[in-house]
Amino acid sequence: MIVCEGQTEKLYFESFPVLGLKVEAIDLGGQSKTKLVDSTQKILESSEYEYDEVWCVFDMDFKNGANQYADFDNAIEKAIVLSYNVAYSNDSFELWFYLHYNKIEAQQLRAFYYEQLSQKLGINYEREGKKYAFCKKLYSILLNDGNASQERAIKNGIELYENQKYLVYHKQNPVTTVYKLVQTLNENIRK
């Protein structure tokens, strides 16, 4: 089960051509990070299915300052205590897409990633990149773009994480642990 805070994440992970694995991605629509973890727990308690792995996917938002930092950190810690995996990104999930093209070391806000993805994907990402139809095909777009590489994104993601894993979660920036979930899905890719 993959519980996400947005449509982009949900549709991206559902696009992986996995075989012998049921991926259930749920979009909880922009809740606080802690509430997303709480909602995941409620979904699991009421589900008739037993899941081999549970993933919570969310990113950092710099709108609310210290409250947001605490929510981000607490959500990750709570998910870990509940034995959930966490694919978190700081500042935005779009960092994961950007890492398909380039490595980055400097902190950026999501506007930077939107601008860069607009150039690389040939669209206005802020306006078009969040629409259902585009999100549905983003996995395929990145897979078939000769300038993009999921292998590069994984390598870049690992390096960013390894260089910052000793920091408090909200201070890890730029960082994304989405590569961990992608590696798990890739283990079950239809060949």
Buried (B, 14 or more C-beta within 10 A) or exposed (E): BBBBBBBBBBBBBBBBEBEEBEBBBBBBEEBBBBBBBBBBBEBBEEEEEEBEEBBBBBBBBBEEEEEBBBBBBBBBBBBEEBEBBBBBBBBBBBBBBBBBBEBBEEEBEBEBBBBBBBEBBEBEBBEBBBEEEBBBEBBEBBBEEEEBBBEBBBBBBBBBBEEBEEEEBBEBBBBBBBBBBBEBBBEEEEE
